[in-house]
Amino acid sequence: MKGEWHSYTPDGRPVVVRRQGELWIVTCGRSRAQSKNLDVALSQAVRSEADVVEHAHEVDYPTWIRTAADRIDPET
């Protein structure tokens, strides 16, 4: 991936993903996470905000995260 990937979670929070060396850096709302694994970084950033708990029953976040990761880096 070159540059940044911008999107929104199903509940409307902005998500920005970028690659820095071996690390994926994900910002979701006010949360930030990084990992060598894109799925892990996305999951940590998306789930770290308290709002997710309130919306968890409404949104299938694991599927959203997997779909986003496939769009960002199809080789994963």
C-alpha positions in Angstrom: 0.0 0.0 0.0 1.2 3.5 -0.8 0.0 6.5 1.0 -3.0 6.3 3.3 -6.3 4.5 3.2 -9.3 6.5 4.5 -12.7 5.2 5.4 -15.3 5.2 8.1 -16.5 2.4 10.4 -20.1 1.4 10.1 -21.0 3.7 13.0 -19.3 6.7 11.3 -15.9 7.0 12.9 -13.1 8.0 10.6 -10.4 5.4 10.0 -7.0 6.1 8.6 -4.5 3.3 7.8 -0.9 3.8 6.8 2.2 1.6 6.5 5.5 2.5 8.1 8.1 -0.1 7.5 6.8 -3.4 8.8 4.1 -1.7 11.0 0.5 -0.9 10.1 -0.6 2.2 11.9 -4.4 2.6 12.3 -6.2 5.6 13.7 -9.9 5.3 14.4 -11.6 8.3 15.9 -9.3 9.2 18.9 -7.7 5.7 19.1 -4.5 4.7 17.6 -3.0 1.2 17.2 0.0 -0.4 15.5 1.0 -3.9 14.6 2.9 -5.9 12.0 -0.5 -7.6 11.3 -3.1 -5.3 9.6 -6.0 -7.2 11.1 -4.7 -6.8 14.6 -4.0 -3.0 14.2 -7.5 -2.5 12.8 -9.2 -4.5 15.5 -7.3 -2.8 18.3 -8.0 0.7 17.0 -11.7 0.1 16.2 -12.5 -1.7 19.4 -10.6 0.5 21.8 -13.2 3.2 21.9 -16.1 2.8 24.4 -18.7 3.6 21.7 -18.0 0.2 20.1 -19.4 -1.6 23.1 -22.7 0.3 22.7 -22.9 -0.6 18.9 -21.4 -4.1 19.1 -24.8 -5.8 18.8 -25.6 -3.7 15.7 -22.5 -4.2 13.7 -20.4 -7.3 12.7 -17.0 -5.7 13.4 -15.0 -8.8 12.7 -16.4 -9.0 9.2 -16.0 -5.3 8.6 -12.3 -5.5 9.8 -11.6 -8.5 7.5 -13.2 -6.8 4.5 -11.3 -3.6 5.1 -8.0 -5.5 5.5 -8.7 -7.3 2.2 -9.3 -3.9 0.4 -6.2 -2.3 1.9 -3.8 -5.2 1.4 -5.2 -8.0 -0.8 -2.1 -10.1 -0.2 -3.0 -10.7 3.5 
